[in-house]
Amino acid sequence: MTDVKNLIEIRWHGRGGQGAVTSAELLAQAAISEGKYAQAFPSFGPERRGAPVQAFNRVDSQEPVRIRADITEPDIVVVLDPSLLSIVNVTSGLRENGRVIINTRKTAEQIRSEFGINYPLATVNATRIAREQLGVPIVNTTMLGAIIKTTEVVDKESILAPLEKRFGRLGERNIKAMETAYQEVVIEEQ
């Protein structure tokens, strides 16, 4: 992302059990490994598996991140479950030059037409990739590839160690899912 601003704020939209919180944590670990300042935190109450949840990242290349509030004006929105587009205003508060990254089979044009999203969009069929690479439709690590390619918030190489550490013997599969999404994400400017 070519923005003069040092602080990048990301809001993840997913459902309980999809790994939005894990993705945010892994992205923060990758940023910290690059010498950046980062934080990751969830926002959920008594939600159950399948209920809408949010997770957040703040990454700053220059200064420690001191604010701990939910992100209401994100630079980036990541949507793990496309069904949320019908029930949650995922672009609420999105900054003027913001970006939306969506797990979907649809094209950016279809998303714009159906949901009225008028921001630069990146789309990837993370569900298909996760099924092929992991054997389950859990898209969190897959979406990491899409966000890294779309925003360049961290280098792709920086996410490898956190993925290996978090997933152990399944680390290689998760890395393959991330790399496949990195290659397949379609980035469209508005």
N, C-alpha and C positions, 0 to 999 in steps of 0.2 A: 504494500500500500504506500503510495507516494504522498504522504501527508506530512506537513511540517510539524504537526503536533506529535509530541513524544509519547503521550499516554493514549493507548488504544483500549477501548472498553467493548467487551463482547458479551452479548446475552444469548444463552443457549435455551431453546425451547424443545422440550421432549416430554416423554411420559415416564412415570415411575418404572424403573427396571430397564430402561433403554440405555442408561449409562451417560446421561448428560453431565452428571456431577463428576464421574470418572474422567470424561474427556476434558472438562475444564481443569481438573487437577493435573492431568498429563501435560496439557498445553502450558500450564504455569511452570511445571518442572522443567520442561524444555527451554522456556524463556530464561529461567533462573540459571540453567546450565550455560547459557550464552552470556551471562553476566548482566542480564536485565533484571529489573525489579518486577515481580509478578505476584498476583494473588488469584485464588480460585475459591468460590464458595457457592453453596446452594441456597435456594429460597423455597422452602416447602414446609408445610405444617403436618397435619395428620393424614397426608395423602397416602393412598394405597397404590399398589402396583397398577400401572395403566392410567393413573390420573395425571393431568398436566403438571409439569414441574419446570422450574427455571434454574439455571446455574449461570454463574458469572465469572468473567475474567477481567482483570485489569493488568496491562503490561505496559511498563514504562522503560524506555531505553536509557533514561538519564537520572531519574530521581526515585527514591523509595515511594511506594504507594501507601498512603496513610488513610485514605477514606475507606470506610467499611460498609457503606450503605449499598442497597440494591442499585443496579444500574438502570436508570429510567431513560437515559438518552444515549443509547449505545452507538458505536461506530459500525459495529457488525452484529447481525442477527443470524444465528444458525438454527435451522429447524430440522430436528431429527425425524419427526413424524409429520408427513404432509397432511394428515387428517386434522392437525391442529389449526391449519389455515382457515378452516371453516368455523372454528369455535373460539379462537384467540386472535386478537389483533397483534400479530407478531411484530408489525412495524411501528407500533405505538412508541412515540418518542425518538424514533430512529433519526439520527442527525441528517442534515440536508445532503451531505456527501456520503451517506451510509451505504452499506451493502447488505444483501440478503443471500444466504447460502442455504439451499433447500435440498433435502433428500426427496427426490421425486422421479417418476418416470416421465413426467410432462416436460415440455420445452419451456423456456423462459417466456416465450410469446403466449403459450397457453396459460401459464401462471398469471401473467399480467392481465390477460383477458378475464380469467375466471375470478381472480381475487383483487384486482385493481392495485397490484403492487407496482409502484412507479419509482423503483430504485434499481440500480445495477444489480443483476441477479447472477448467481452461479448455481447451476443445477447438476446433480449427480444421482444416479440410481444406486444409492448406497445400500438399499435393501437387497437388491440383486447381488451386488458385490459381496456383501456380508454372507448371504446364503452360499455363494460359490466358494468363498475363501474360508469361512468359519463354520459353515453348516447350520448357522442360526441367524435369524434376522435382527441381530443386535448391531446397530449401525454406528455406535459411538467412535470406535477407532477408525472406521472407514471415513467418517465425516472429518476426522482430523486431517486426512489427506486433502480433502476439498478446501478446508479453511486455510491450511498452510499454502496451498497453491494459489488460492484467491487473494490472500492478504499479505503473504510473506511476513507474518508476525514473528515467525521463527523459521529457521532453516529446517528443511526436511530431515537432515541428518541428526538434528538435535532431539527429535522425538523418538529415535530408535532406542536409546538406552532406557527412557521411562517405560516404553512399551515392553521391552524385554524384562525389565524388573517387575512390572505390574503383573504380566501374564505368564511369566516363567516359561514352561514348555510350550505354551500356546502363543508365546511372543512372536515367533516366526510367522504364524498365520495372520496375526493381527497386523504385523508389519506389511505383509503382502496385501491385505485388505486396504490399509492406509495408502500404500504405493499405487494400487490399482485406481483408487478414487482420485489420487493426485494426478494420474495420467488421464482419467476419463472425465473429470469435471469440465463442464462447459461454462465458460465465463462470458457473459454478455453485458456490455455497457448499455445504458439506457439510450 
